[in-house]
Amino acid sequence: MEYYVYILHSLSIQKYYIGITANLDKRLEEHNAGVSYKAWTRRANDWIIVYKEQFESKKLALKREKEIKGYKGGNSFKNLITSR
């Protein structure tokens, strides 16, 4: 099964969210419908995908998610989301 690491952005609350999923389209719909594991992502319904990477395993995706979360707020994070 393939997994995605993704970064969402909400213009209305000016926040980013980093996560992993096996079904990116479904997960985006869930975020925008307020069906989320994180309560603060329910504050917005205008999430858009600003970055995604595909992986062959959940283990690799989790490792990359952790790495990206370590970037958050820094130049590496900004470079990542503006590179695509």
mmCIF file of the N, C-alpha and C atoms, coordinates in Angstrom:
data_MODEL
# 
_entry.id   MODEL 
# 
loop_
_atom_site.group_PDB 
_atom_site.id 
_atom_site.type_symbol 
_atom_site.label_atom_id 
_atom_site.label_alt_id 
_atom_site.label_comp_id 
_atom_site.label_asym_id 
_atom_site.label_entity_id 
_atom_site.label_seq_id 
_atom_site.pdbx_PDB_ins_code 
_atom_site.Cartn_x 
_atom_site.Cartn_y 
_atom_site.Cartn_z 
_atom_site.occupancy 
_atom_site.B_iso_or_equiv 
_atom_site.pdbx_formal_charge 
_atom_site.auth_seq_id 
_atom_site.auth_comp_id 
_atom_site.auth_asym_id 
_atom_site.auth_atom_id 
_atom_site.pdbx_PDB_model_num 
ATOM 1   N N  . MET A 1 1  ? 0.849   -1.187 0.000  1.00 0.00 ? 1  MET A N  1 
ATOM 2   C CA . MET A 1 1  ? 0.000   0.000  0.000  1.00 0.00 ? 1  MET A CA 1 
ATOM 3   C C  . MET A 1 1  ? 0.887   1.240  0.000  1.00 0.00 ? 1  MET A C  1 
ATOM 4   N N  . GLU A 1 2  ? 0.489   2.237  -0.757 1.00 0.00 ? 2  GLU A N  1 
ATOM 5   C CA . GLU A 1 2  ? 1.226   3.486  -0.815 1.00 0.00 ? 2  GLU A CA 1 
ATOM 6   C C  . GLU A 1 2  ? 0.664   4.484  0.199  1.00 0.00 ? 2  GLU A C  1 
ATOM 7   N N  . TYR A 1 3  ? 1.564   5.318  0.708  1.00 0.00 ? 3  TYR A N  1 
ATOM 8   C CA . TYR A 1 3  ? 1.188   6.353  1.669  1.00 0.00 ? 3  TYR A CA 1 
ATOM 9   C C  . TYR A 1 3  ? 1.703   7.699  1.187  1.00 0.00 ? 3  TYR A C  1 
ATOM 10  N N  . TYR A 1 4  ? 1.019   8.740  1.616  1.00 0.00 ? 4  TYR A N  1 
ATOM 11  C CA . TYR A 1 4  ? 1.409   10.107 1.284  1.00 0.00 ? 4  TYR A CA 1 
ATOM 12  C C  . TYR A 1 4  ? 1.707   10.879 2.557  1.00 0.00 ? 4  TYR A C  1 
ATOM 13  N N  . VAL A 1 5  ? 2.734   11.682 2.498  1.00 0.00 ? 5  VAL A N  1 
ATOM 14  C CA . VAL A 1 5  ? 2.963   12.734 3.486  1.00 0.00 ? 5  VAL A CA 1 
ATOM 15  C C  . VAL A 1 5  ? 2.451   13.996 2.811  1.00 0.00 ? 5  VAL A C  1 
ATOM 16  N N  . TYR A 1 6  ? 1.652   14.766 3.525  1.00 0.00 ? 6  TYR A N  1 
ATOM 17  C CA . TYR A 1 6  ? 1.045   15.937 2.911  1.00 0.00 ? 6  TYR A CA 1 
ATOM 18  C C  . TYR A 1 6  ? 1.095   17.133 3.842  1.00 0.00 ? 6  TYR A C  1 
ATOM 19  N N  . ILE A 1 7  ? 1.079   18.299 3.232  1.00 0.00 ? 7  ILE A N  1 
ATOM 20  C CA . ILE A 1 7  ? 0.992   19.545 3.988  1.00 0.00 ? 7  ILE A CA 1 
ATOM 21  C C  . ILE A 1 7  ? -0.223  20.291 3.459  1.00 0.00 ? 7  ILE A C  1 
ATOM 22  N N  . LEU A 1 8  ? -1.083  20.657 4.387  1.00 0.00 ? 8  LEU A N  1 
ATOM 23  C CA . LEU A 1 8  ? -2.274  21.444 4.055  1.00 0.00 ? 8  LEU A CA 1 
ATOM 24  C C  . LEU A 1 8  ? -2.084  22.869 4.550  1.00 0.00 ? 8  LEU A C  1 
ATOM 25  N N  . HIS A 1 9  ? -2.771  23.786 3.905  1.00 0.00 ? 9  HIS A N  1 
ATOM 26  C CA . HIS A 1 9  ? -2.766  25.176 4.355  1.00 0.00 ? 9  HIS A CA 1 
ATOM 27  C C  . HIS A 1 9  ? -4.189  25.701 4.349  1.00 0.00 ? 9  HIS A C  1 
ATOM 28  N N  . SER A 1 10 ? -4.515  26.454 5.373  1.00 0.00 ? 10 SER A N  1 
ATOM 29  C CA . SER A 1 10 ? -5.812  27.128 5.456  1.00 0.00 ? 10 SER A CA 1 
ATOM 30  C C  . SER A 1 10 ? -5.583  28.626 5.374  1.00 0.00 ? 10 SER A C  1 
ATOM 31  N N  . LEU A 1 11 ? -6.166  29.258 4.382  1.00 0.00 ? 11 LEU A N  1 
ATOM 32  C CA . LEU A 1 11 ? -6.045  30.710 4.259  1.00 0.00 ? 11 LEU A CA 1 
ATOM 33  C C  . LEU A 1 11 ? -6.808  31.444 5.364  1.00 0.00 ? 11 LEU A C  1 
ATOM 34  N N  . SER A 1 12 ? -7.946  30.882 5.775  1.00 0.00 ? 12 SER A N  1 
ATOM 35  C CA . SER A 1 12 ? -8.781  31.583 6.755  1.00 0.00 ? 12 SER A CA 1 
ATOM 36  C C  . SER A 1 12 ? -8.128  31.676 8.131  1.00 0.00 ? 12 SER A C  1 
ATOM 37  N N  . ILE A 1 13 ? -7.364  30.675 8.528  1.00 0.00 ? 13 ILE A N  1 
ATOM 38  C CA . ILE A 1 13 ? -6.707  30.731 9.841  1.00 0.00 ? 13 ILE A CA 1 
ATOM 39  C C  . ILE A 1 13 ? -5.190  30.819 9.732  1.00 0.00 ? 13 ILE A C  1 
ATOM 40  N N  . GLN A 1 14 ? -4.677  30.835 8.493  1.00 0.00 ? 14 GLN A N  1 
ATOM 41  C CA . GLN A 1 14 ? -3.243  30.966 8.227  1.00 0.00 ? 14 GLN A CA 1 
ATOM 42  C C  . GLN A 1 14 ? -2.407  29.943 9.004  1.00 0.00 ? 14 GLN A C  1 
ATOM 43  N N  . LYS A 1 15 ? -2.837  28.683 8.899  1.00 0.00 ? 15 LYS A N  1 
ATOM 44  C CA . LYS A 1 15 ? -2.131  27.582 9.569  1.00 0.00 ? 15 LYS A CA 1 
ATOM 45  C C  . LYS A 1 15 ? -1.806  26.492 8.562  1.00 0.00 ? 15 LYS A C  1 
ATOM 46  N N  . TYR A 1 16 ? -0.787  25.710 8.916  1.00 0.00 ? 16 TYR A N  1 
ATOM 47  C CA . TYR A 1 16 ? -0.394  24.542 8.135  1.00 0.00 ? 16 TYR A CA 1 
ATOM 48  C C  . TYR A 1 16 ? -0.650  23.291 8.953  1.00 0.00 ? 16 TYR A C  1 
ATOM 49  N N  . TYR A 1 17 ? -0.896  22.197 8.271  1.00 0.00 ? 17 TYR A N  1 
ATOM 50  C CA . TYR A 1 17 ? -1.076  20.895 8.908  1.00 0.00 ? 17 TYR A CA 1 
ATOM 51  C C  . TYR A 1 17 ? -0.261  19.874 8.125  1.00 0.00 ? 17 TYR A C  1 
ATOM 52  N N  . ILE A 1 18 ? 0.496   19.053 8.832  1.00 0.00 ? 18 ILE A N  1 
ATOM 53  C CA . ILE A 1 18 ? 1.320   18.011 8.218  1.00 0.00 ? 18 ILE A CA 1 
ATOM 54  C C  . ILE A 1 18 ? 0.776   16.671 8.673  1.00 0.00 ? 18 ILE A C  1 
ATOM 55  N N  . GLY A 1 19 ? 0.551   15.760 7.718  1.00 0.00 ? 19 GLY A N  1 
ATOM 56  C CA . GLY A 1 19 ? 0.017   14.450 8.072  1.00 0.00 ? 19 GLY A CA 1 
ATOM 57  C C  . GLY A 1 19 ? 0.396   13.388 7.067  1.00 0.00 ? 19 GLY A C  1 
ATOM 58  N N  . ILE A 1 20 ? -0.063  12.158 7.338  1.00 0.00 ? 20 ILE A N  1 
ATOM 59  C CA . ILE A 1 20 ? 0.121   11.047 6.403  1.00 0.00 ? 20 ILE A CA 1 
ATOM 60  C C  . ILE A 1 20 ? -1.222  10.364 6.187  1.00 0.00 ? 20 ILE A C  1 
ATOM 61  N N  . THR A 1 21 ? -1.361  9.740  5.031  1.00 0.00 ? 21 THR A N  1 
ATOM 62  C CA . THR A 1 21 ? -2.584  9.019  4.717  1.00 0.00 ? 21 THR A CA 1 
ATOM 63  C C  . THR A 1 21 ? -2.329  8.074  3.548  1.00 0.00 ? 21 THR A C  1 
ATOM 64  N N  . ALA A 1 22 ? -3.203  7.081  3.424  1.00 0.00 ? 22 ALA A N  1 
ATOM 65  C CA . ALA A 1 22 ? -3.152  6.190  2.267  1.00 0.00 ? 22 ALA A CA 1 
ATOM 66  C C  . ALA A 1 22 ? -4.093  6.679  1.165  1.00 0.00 ? 22 ALA A C  1 
ATOM 67  N N  . ASN A 1 23 ? -5.012  7.593  1.505  1.00 0.00 ? 23 ASN A N  1 
ATOM 68  C CA . ASN A 1 23 ? -5.972  8.106  0.532  1.00 0.00 ? 23 ASN A CA 1 
ATOM 69  C C  . ASN A 1 23 ? -6.037  9.626  0.665  1.00 0.00 ? 23 ASN A C  1 
ATOM 70  N N  . LEU A 1 24 ? -5.260  10.305 -0.119 1.00 0.00 ? 24 LEU A N  1 
ATOM 71  C CA . LEU A 1 24 ? -5.118  11.752 -0.002 1.00 0.00 ? 24 LEU A CA 1 
ATOM 72  C C  . LEU A 1 24 ? -6.415  12.506 -0.294 1.00 0.00 ? 24 LEU A C  1 
ATOM 73  N N  . ASP A 1 25 ? -7.117  12.125 -1.331 1.00 0.00 ? 25 ASP A N  1 
ATOM 74  C CA . ASP A 1 25 ? -8.369  12.814 -1.670 1.00 0.00 ? 25 ASP A CA 1 
ATOM 75  C C  . ASP A 1 25 ? -9.398  12.690 -0.550 1.00 0.00 ? 25 ASP A C  1 
ATOM 76  N N  . LYS A 1 26 ? -9.546  11.491 -0.038 1.00 0.00 ? 26 LYS A N  1 
ATOM 77  C CA . LYS A 1 26 ? -10.506 11.255 1.047  1.00 0.00 ? 26 LYS A CA 1 
ATOM 78  C C  . LYS A 1 26 ? -10.116 12.032 2.298  1.00 0.00 ? 26 LYS A C  1 
ATOM 79  N N  . ARG A 1 27 ? -8.826  12.037 2.604  1.00 0.00 ? 27 ARG A N  1 
ATOM 80  C CA . ARG A 1 27 ? -8.368  12.720 3.816  1.00 0.00 ? 27 ARG A CA 1 
ATOM 81  C C  . ARG A 1 27 ? -8.594  14.222 3.723  1.00 0.00 ? 27 ARG A C  1 
ATOM 82  N N  . LEU A 1 28 ? -8.364  14.809 2.544  1.00 0.00 ? 28 LEU A N  1 
ATOM 83  C CA . LEU A 1 28 ? -8.621  16.239 2.366  1.00 0.00 ? 28 LEU A CA 1 
ATOM 84  C C  . LEU A 1 28 ? -10.106 16.534 2.568  1.00 0.00 ? 28 LEU A C  1 
ATOM 85  N N  . GLU A 1 29 ? -10.962 15.701 2.010  1.00 0.00 ? 29 GLU A N  1 
ATOM 86  C CA . GLU A 1 29 ? -12.410 15.870 2.211  1.00 0.00 ? 29 GLU A CA 1 
ATOM 87  C C  . GLU A 1 29 ? -12.759 15.809 3.694  1.00 0.00 ? 29 GLU A C  1 
ATOM 88  N N  . GLU A 1 30 ? -12.150 14.882 4.423  1.00 0.00 ? 30 GLU A N  1 
ATOM 89  C CA . GLU A 1 30 ? -12.413 14.754 5.865  1.00 0.00 ? 30 GLU A CA 1 
ATOM 90  C C  . GLU A 1 30 ? -11.982 16.010 6.618  1.00 0.00 ? 30 GLU A C  1 
ATOM 91  N N  . HIS A 1 31 ? -10.811 16.522 6.300  1.00 0.00 ? 31 HIS A N  1 
ATOM 92  C CA . HIS A 1 31 ? -10.365 17.756 6.960  1.00 0.00 ? 31 HIS A CA 1 
ATOM 93  C C  . HIS A 1 31 ? -11.349 18.889 6.708  1.00 0.00 ? 31 HIS A C  1 
ATOM 94  N N  . ASN A 1 32 ? -11.776 19.050 5.481  1.00 0.00 ? 32 ASN A N  1 
ATOM 95  C CA . ASN A 1 32 ? -12.677 20.159 5.154  1.00 0.00 ? 32 ASN A CA 1 
ATOM 96  C C  . ASN A 1 32 ? -14.096 19.948 5.655  1.00 0.00 ? 32 ASN A C  1 
ATOM 97  N N  . ALA A 1 33 ? -14.454 18.714 5.976  1.00 0.00 ? 33 ALA A N  1 
ATOM 98  C CA . ALA A 1 33 ? -15.780 18.416 6.536  1.00 0.00 ? 33 ALA A CA 1 
ATOM 99  C C  . ALA A 1 33 ? -15.763 18.452 8.060  1.00 0.00 ? 33 ALA A C  1 
ATOM 100 N N  . GLY A 1 34 ? -14.593 18.668 8.644  1.00 0.00 ? 34 GLY A N  1 
ATOM 101 C CA . GLY A 1 34 ? -14.487 18.722 10.097 1.00 0.00 ? 34 GLY A CA 1 
ATOM 102 C C  . GLY A 1 34 ? -14.306 17.360 10.739 1.00 0.00 ? 34 GLY A C  1 
ATOM 103 N N  . VAL A 1 35 ? -14.047 16.327 9.937  1.00 0.00 ? 35 VAL A N  1 
ATOM 104 C CA . VAL A 1 35 ? -13.795 14.984 10.456 1.00 0.00 ? 35 VAL A CA 1 
ATOM 105 C C  . VAL A 1 35 ? -12.284 14.839 10.562 1.00 0.00 ? 35 VAL A C  1 
ATOM 106 N N  . SER A 1 36 ? -11.764 15.095 11.752 1.00 0.00 ? 36 SER A N  1 
ATOM 107 C CA . SER A 1 36 ? -10.313 15.122 11.903 1.00 0.00 ? 36 SER A CA 1 
ATOM 108 C C  . SER A 1 36 ? -9.910  14.592 13.260 1.00 0.00 ? 36 SER A C  1 
ATOM 109 N N  . TYR A 1 37 ? -8.705  14.060 13.327 1.00 0.00 ? 37 TYR A N  1 
ATOM 110 C CA . TYR A 1 37 ? -8.156  13.579 14.592 1.00 0.00 ? 37 TYR A CA 1 
ATOM 111 C C  . TYR A 1 37 ? -7.686  14.738 15.453 1.00 0.00 ? 37 TYR A C  1 
ATOM 112 N N  . LYS A 1 38 ? -7.370  15.842 14.840 1.00 0.00 ? 38 LYS A N  1 
ATOM 113 C CA . LYS A 1 38 ? -6.888  17.018 15.556 1.00 0.00 ? 38 LYS A CA 1 
ATOM 114 C C  . LYS A 1 38 ? -8.005  18.056 15.622 1.00 0.00 ? 38 LYS A C  1 
ATOM 115 N N  . ALA A 1 39 ? -8.388  18.429 16.821 1.00 0.00 ? 39 ALA A N  1 
ATOM 116 C CA . ALA A 1 39 ? -9.510  19.362 16.993 1.00 0.00 ? 39 ALA A CA 1 
ATOM 117 C C  . ALA A 1 39 ? -9.240  20.709 16.341 1.00 0.00 ? 39 ALA A C  1 
ATOM 118 N N  . TRP A 1 40 ? -8.000  21.188 16.355 1.00 0.00 ? 40 TRP A N  1 
ATOM 119 C CA . TRP A 1 40 ? -7.755  22.530 15.823 1.00 0.00 ? 40 TRP A CA 1 
ATOM 120 C C  . TRP A 1 40 ? -7.922  22.596 14.308 1.00 0.00 ? 40 TRP A C  1 
ATOM 121 N N  . THR A 1 41 ? -7.813  21.483 13.592 1.00 0.00 ? 41 THR A N  1 
ATOM 122 C CA . THR A 1 41 ? -8.016  21.537 12.145 1.00 0.00 ? 41 THR A CA 1 
ATOM 123 C C  . THR A 1 41 ? -9.489  21.713 11.799 1.00 0.00 ? 41 THR A C  1 
ATOM 124 N N  . ARG A 1 42 ? -10.362 21.472 12.750 1.00 0.00 ? 42 ARG A N  1 
ATOM 125 C CA . ARG A 1 42 ? -11.808 21.662 12.526 1.00 0.00 ? 42 ARG A CA 1 
ATOM 126 C C  . ARG A 1 42 ? -12.189 23.141 12.476 1.00 0.00 ? 42 ARG A C  1 
ATOM 127 N N  . ARG A 1 43 ? -11.266 24.018 12.870 1.00 0.00 ? 43 ARG A N  1 
ATOM 128 C CA . ARG A 1 43 ? -11.557 25.457 12.869 1.00 0.00 ? 43 ARG A CA 1 
ATOM 129 C C  . ARG A 1 43 ? -11.666 26.028 11.464 1.00 0.00 ? 43 ARG A C  1 
ATOM 130 N N  . ALA A 1 44 ? -11.239 25.257 10.466 1.00 0.00 ? 44 ALA A N  1 
ATOM 131 C CA . ALA A 1 44 ? -11.283 25.750 9.087  1.00 0.00 ? 44 ALA A CA 1 
ATOM 132 C C  . ALA A 1 44 ? -11.874 24.681 8.177  1.00 0.00 ? 44 ALA A C  1 
ATOM 133 N N  . ASN A 1 45 ? -12.427 25.134 7.075  1.00 0.00 ? 45 ASN A N  1 
ATOM 134 C CA . ASN A 1 45 ? -12.947 24.198 6.076  1.00 0.00 ? 45 ASN A CA 1 
ATOM 135 C C  . ASN A 1 45 ? -12.454 24.561 4.678  1.00 0.00 ? 45 ASN A C  1 
ATOM 136 N N  . ASP A 1 46 ? -11.317 25.269 4.648  1.00 0.00 ? 46 ASP A N  1 
ATOM 137 C CA . ASP A 1 46 ? -10.745 25.698 3.368  1.00 0.00 ? 46 ASP A CA 1 
ATOM 138 C C  . ASP A 1 46 ? -9.322  25.152 3.173  1.00 0.00 ? 46 ASP A C  1 
ATOM 139 N N  . TRP A 1 47 ? -9.049  23.968 3.707  1.00 0.00 ? 47 TRP A N  1 
ATOM 140 C CA . TRP A 1 47 ? -7.723  23.363 3.592  1.00 0.00 ? 47 TRP A CA 1 
ATOM 141 C C  . TRP A 1 47 ? -7.419  23.018 2.139  1.00 0.00 ? 47 TRP A C  1 
ATOM 142 N N  . ILE A 1 48 ? -6.210  23.339 1.720  1.00 0.00 ? 48 ILE A N  1 
ATOM 143 C CA . ILE A 1 48 ? -5.740  22.969 0.391  1.00 0.00 ? 48 ILE A CA 1 
ATOM 144 C C  . ILE A 1 48 ? -4.394  22.263 0.528  1.00 0.00 ? 48 ILE A C  1 
ATOM 145 N N  . ILE A 1 49 ? -4.116  21.364 -0.386 1.00 0.00 ? 49 ILE A N  1 
ATOM 146 C CA . ILE A 1 49 ? -2.835  20.655 -0.383 1.00 0.00 ? 49 ILE A CA 1 
ATOM 147 C C  . ILE A 1 49 ? -1.790  21.565 -1.013 1.00 0.00 ? 49 ILE A C  1 
ATOM 148 N N  . VAL A 1 50 ? -0.730  21.847 -0.254 1.00 0.00 ? 50 VAL A N  1 
ATOM 149 C CA . VAL A 1 50 ? 0.353   22.673 -0.783 1.00 0.00 ? 50 VAL A CA 1 
ATOM 150 C C  . VAL A 1 50 ? 1.613   21.856 -1.044 1.00 0.00 ? 50 VAL A C  1 
ATOM 151 N N  . TYR A 1 51 ? 1.632   20.611 -0.552 1.00 0.00 ? 51 TYR A N  1 
ATOM 152 C CA . TYR A 1 51 ? 2.802   19.755 -0.755 1.00 0.00 ? 51 TYR A CA 1 
ATOM 153 C C  . TYR A 1 51 ? 2.396   18.312 -0.498 1.00 0.00 ? 51 TYR A C  1 
ATOM 154 N N  . LYS A 1 52 ? 2.988   17.390 -1.280 1.00 0.00 ? 52 LYS A N  1 
ATOM 155 C CA . LYS A 1 52 ? 2.754   15.970 -1.036 1.00 0.00 ? 52 LYS A CA 1 
ATOM 156 C C  . LYS A 1 52 ? 3.950   15.169 -1.535 1.00 0.00 ? 52 LYS A C  1 
ATOM 157 N N  . GLU A 1 53 ? 4.188   14.055 -0.875 1.00 0.00 ? 53 GLU A N  1 
ATOM 158 C CA . GLU A 1 53 ? 5.204   13.093 -1.278 1.00 0.00 ? 53 GLU A CA 1 
ATOM 159 C C  . GLU A 1 53 ? 4.596   11.704 -1.140 1.00 0.00 ? 53 GLU A C  1 
ATOM 160 N N  . GLN A 1 54 ? 4.944   10.811 -2.036 1.00 0.00 ? 54 GLN A N  1 
ATOM 161 C CA . GLN A 1 54 ? 4.410   9.443  -2.027 1.00 0.00 ? 54 GLN A CA 1 
ATOM 162 C C  . GLN A 1 54 ? 5.499   8.474  -1.569 1.00 0.00 ? 54 GLN A C  1 
ATOM 163 N N  . PHE A 1 55 ? 5.092   7.479  -0.749 1.00 0.00 ? 55 PHE A N  1 
ATOM 164 C CA . PHE A 1 55 ? 6.014   6.484  -0.215 1.00 0.00 ? 55 PHE A CA 1 
ATOM 165 C C  . PHE A 1 55 ? 5.445   5.082  -0.375 1.00 0.00 ? 55 PHE A C  1 
ATOM 166 N N  . GLU A 1 56 ? 6.325   4.115  -0.430 1.00 0.00 ? 56 GLU A N  1 
ATOM 167 C CA . GLU A 1 56 ? 5.927   2.718  -0.615 1.00 0.00 ? 56 GLU A CA 1 
ATOM 168 C C  . GLU A 1 56 ? 5.460   2.052  0.675  1.00 0.00 ? 56 GLU A C  1 
ATOM 169 N N  . SER A 1 57 ? 5.754   2.664  1.818  1.00 0.00 ? 57 SER A N  1 
ATOM 170 C CA . SER A 1 57 ? 5.347   2.054  3.088  1.00 0.00 ? 57 SER A CA 1 
ATOM 171 C C  . SER A 1 57 ? 4.969   3.127  4.098  1.00 0.00 ? 57 SER A C  1 
ATOM 172 N N  . LYS A 1 58 ? 4.179   2.721  5.070  1.00 0.00 ? 58 LYS A N  1 
ATOM 173 C CA . LYS A 1 58 ? 3.779   3.619  6.148  1.00 0.00 ? 58 LYS A CA 1 
ATOM 174 C C  . LYS A 1 58 ? 4.986   4.010  6.985  1.00 0.00 ? 58 LYS A C  1 
ATOM 175 N N  . LYS A 1 59 ? 5.894   3.080  7.180  1.00 0.00 ? 59 LYS A N  1 
ATOM 176 C CA . LYS A 1 59 ? 7.103   3.339  7.969  1.00 0.00 ? 59 LYS A CA 1 
ATOM 177 C C  . LYS A 1 59 ? 7.918   4.480  7.369  1.00 0.00 ? 59 LYS A C  1 
ATOM 178 N N  . LEU A 1 60 ? 8.121   4.454  6.056  1.00 0.00 ? 60 LEU A N  1 
ATOM 179 C CA . LEU A 1 60 ? 8.875   5.515  5.386  1.00 0.00 ? 60 LEU A CA 1 
ATOM 180 C C  . LEU A 1 60 ? 8.131   6.848  5.450  1.00 0.00 ? 60 LEU A C  1 
ATOM 181 N N  . ALA A 1 61 ? 6.816   6.796  5.298  1.00 0.00 ? 61 ALA A N  1 
ATOM 182 C CA . ALA A 1 61 ? 6.019   8.016  5.355  1.00 0.00 ? 61 ALA A CA 1 
ATOM 183 C C  . ALA A 1 61 ? 6.069   8.637  6.754  1.00 0.00 ? 61 ALA A C  1 
ATOM 184 N N  . LEU A 1 62 ? 5.984   7.813  7.786  1.00 0.00 ? 62 LEU A N  1 
ATOM 185 C CA . LEU A 1 62 ? 6.060   8.326  9.155  1.00 0.00 ? 62 LEU A CA 1 
ATOM 186 C C  . LEU A 1 62 ? 7.412   8.966  9.436  1.00 0.00 ? 62 LEU A C  1 
ATOM 187 N N  . LYS A 1 63 ? 8.459   8.366  8.924  1.00 0.00 ? 63 LYS A N  1 
ATOM 188 C CA . LYS A 1 63 ? 9.811   8.911  9.104  1.00 0.00 ? 63 LYS A CA 1 
ATOM 189 C C  . LYS A 1 63 ? 9.917   10.286 8.443  1.00 0.00 ? 63 LYS A C  1 
ATOM 190 N N  . ARG A 1 64 ? 9.386   10.406 7.231  1.00 0.00 ? 64 ARG A N  1 
ATOM 191 C CA . ARG A 1 64 ? 9.438   11.678 6.514  1.00 0.00 ? 64 ARG A CA 1 
ATOM 192 C C  . ARG A 1 64 ? 8.546   12.720 7.171  1.00 0.00 ? 64 ARG A C  1 
ATOM 193 N N  . GLU A 1 65 ? 7.382   12.308 7.665  1.00 0.00 ? 65 GLU A N  1 
ATOM 194 C CA . GLU A 1 65 ? 6.487   13.240 8.364  1.00 0.00 ? 65 GLU A CA 1 
ATOM 195 C C  . GLU A 1 65 ? 7.204   13.838 9.565  1.00 0.00 ? 65 GLU A C  1 
ATOM 196 N N  . LYS A 1 66 ? 7.877   13.013 10.329 1.00 0.00 ? 66 LYS A N  1 
ATOM 197 C CA . LYS A 1 66 ? 8.614   13.483 11.510 1.00 0.00 ? 66 LYS A CA 1 
ATOM 198 C C  . LYS A 1 66 ? 9.708   14.469 11.100 1.00 0.00 ? 66 LYS A C  1 
ATOM 199 N N  . GLU A 1 67 ? 10.386  14.157 10.007 1.00 0.00 ? 67 GLU A N  1 
ATOM 200 C CA . GLU A 1 67 ? 11.437  15.045 9.515  1.00 0.00 ? 67 GLU A CA 1 
ATOM 201 C C  . GLU A 1 67 ? 10.866  16.415 9.131  1.00 0.00 ? 67 GLU A C  1 
ATOM 202 N N  . ILE A 1 68 ? 9.767   16.415 8.388  1.00 0.00 ? 68 ILE A N  1 
ATOM 203 C CA . ILE A 1 68 ? 9.147   17.673 7.965  1.00 0.00 ? 68 ILE A CA 1 
ATOM 204 C C  . ILE A 1 68 ? 8.642   18.458 9.162  1.00 0.00 ? 68 ILE A C  1 
ATOM 205 N N  . LYS A 1 69 ? 8.057   17.785 10.146 1.00 0.00 ? 69 LYS A N  1 
ATOM 206 C CA . LYS A 1 69 ? 7.583   18.478 11.345 1.00 0.00 ? 69 LYS A CA 1 
ATOM 207 C C  . LYS A 1 69 ? 8.730   19.159 12.075 1.00 0.00 ? 69 LYS A C  1 
ATOM 208 N N  . GLY A 1 70 ? 9.920   18.606 11.963 1.00 0.00 ? 70 GLY A N  1 
ATOM 209 C CA . GLY A 1 70 ? 11.101  19.240 12.542 1.00 0.00 ? 70 GLY A CA 1 
ATOM 210 C C  . GLY A 1 70 ? 11.483  20.522 11.824 1.00 0.00 ? 70 GLY A C  1 
ATOM 211 N N  . TYR A 1 71 ? 11.076  20.650 10.561 1.00 0.00 ? 71 TYR A N  1 
ATOM 212 C CA . TYR A 1 71 ? 11.335  21.856 9.778  1.00 0.00 ? 71 TYR A CA 1 
ATOM 213 C C  . TYR A 1 71 ? 10.381  22.990 10.110 1.00 0.00 ? 71 TYR A C  1 
ATOM 214 N N  . LYS A 1 72 ? 9.207   22.656 10.621 1.00 0.00 ? 72 LYS A N  1 
ATOM 215 C CA . LYS A 1 72 ? 8.093   23.595 10.704 1.00 0.00 ? 72 LYS A CA 1 
ATOM 216 C C  . LYS A 1 72 ? 8.503   24.936 11.305 1.00 0.00 ? 72 LYS A C  1 
ATOM 217 N N  . GLY A 1 73 ? 8.165   25.976 10.577 1.00 0.00 ? 73 GLY A N  1 
ATOM 218 C CA . GLY A 1 73 ? 8.443   27.329 11.026 1.00 0.00 ? 73 GLY A CA 1 
ATOM 219 C C  . GLY A 1 73 ? 9.804   27.849 10.586 1.00 0.00 ? 73 GLY A C  1 
ATOM 220 N N  . GLY A 1 74 ? 10.663  26.969 10.099 1.00 0.00 ? 74 GLY A N  1 
ATOM 221 C CA . GLY A 1 74 ? 11.990  27.394 9.693  1.00 0.00 ? 74 GLY A CA 1 
ATOM 222 C C  . GLY A 1 74 ? 12.114  27.547 8.195  1.00 0.00 ? 74 GLY A C  1 
ATOM 223 N N  . ASN A 1 75 ? 13.312  27.903 7.765  1.00 0.00 ? 75 ASN A N  1 
ATOM 224 C CA . ASN A 1 75 ? 13.560  28.099 6.339  1.00 0.00 ? 75 ASN A CA 1 
ATOM 225 C C  . ASN A 1 75 ? 13.397  26.817 5.541  1.00 0.00 ? 75 ASN A C  1 
ATOM 226 N N  . SER A 1 76 ? 13.763  25.676 6.111  1.00 0.00 ? 76 SER A N  1 
ATOM 227 C CA . SER A 1 76 ? 13.615  24.414 5.388  1.00 0.00 ? 76 SER A CA 1 
ATOM 228 C C  . SER A 1 76 ? 12.153  24.140 5.073  1.00 0.00 ? 76 SER A C  1 
ATOM 229 N N  . PHE A 1 77 ? 11.266  24.447 6.011  1.00 0.00 ? 77 PHE A N  1 
ATOM 230 C CA . PHE A 1 77 ? 9.824   24.266 5.797  1.00 0.00 ? 77 PHE A CA 1 
ATOM 231 C C  . PHE A 1 77 ? 9.335   25.218 4.706  1.00 0.00 ? 77 PHE A C  1 
ATOM 232 N N  . LYS A 1 78 ? 9.732   26.472 4.783  1.00 0.00 ? 78 LYS A N  1 
ATOM 233 C CA . LYS A 1 78 ? 9.318   27.460 3.790  1.00 0.00 ? 78 LYS A CA 1 
ATOM 234 C C  . LYS A 1 78 ? 9.807   27.070 2.404  1.00 0.00 ? 78 LYS A C  1 
ATOM 235 N N  . ASN A 1 79 ? 11.044  26.596 2.316  1.00 0.00 ? 79 ASN A N  1 
ATOM 236 C CA . ASN A 1 79 ? 11.587  26.160 1.023  1.00 0.00 ? 79 ASN A CA 1 
ATOM 237 C C  . ASN A 1 79 ? 10.812  24.968 0.479  1.00 0.00 ? 79 ASN A C  1 
ATOM 238 N N  . LEU A 1 80 ? 10.427  24.064 1.345  1.00 0.00 ? 80 LEU A N  1 
ATOM 239 C CA . LEU A 1 80 ? 9.689   22.872 0.921  1.00 0.00 ? 80 LEU A CA 1 
ATOM 240 C C  . LEU A 1 80 ? 8.333   23.246 0.309  1.00 0.00 ? 80 LEU A C  1 
ATOM 241 N N  . ILE A 1 81 ? 7.588   24.101 0.978  1.00 0.00 ? 81 ILE A N  1 
ATOM 242 C CA . ILE A 1 81 ? 6.240   24.424 0.488  1.00 0.00 ? 81 ILE A CA 1 
ATOM 243 C C  . ILE A 1 81 ? 6.244   25.371 -0.695 1.00 0.00 ? 81 ILE A C  1 
ATOM 244 N N  . THR A 1 82 ? 7.333   26.076 -0.927 1.00 0.00 ? 82 THR A N  1 
ATOM 245 C CA . THR A 1 82 ? 7.393   26.982 -2.076 1.00 0.00 ? 82 THR A CA 1 
ATOM 246 C C  . THR A 1 82 ? 8.123   26.364 -3.258 1.00 0.00 ? 82 THR A C  1 
ATOM 247 N N  . SER A 1 83 ? 8.651   25.152 -3.075 1.00 0.00 ? 83 SER A N  1 
ATOM 248 C CA . SER A 1 83 ? 9.433   24.515 -4.150 1.00 0.00 ? 83 SER A CA 1 
ATOM 249 C C  . SER A 1 83 ? 8.557   23.886 -5.221 1.00 0.00 ? 83 SER A C  1 
ATOM 250 N N  . ARG A 1 84 ? 7.265   23.729 -4.968 1.00 0.00 ? 84 ARG A N  1 
ATOM 251 C CA . ARG A 1 84 ? 6.384   23.067 -5.937 1.00 0.00 ? 84 ARG A CA 1 
ATOM 252 C C  . ARG A 1 84 ? 5.337   23.990 -6.453 1.00 0.00 ? 84 ARG A C  1 
# 
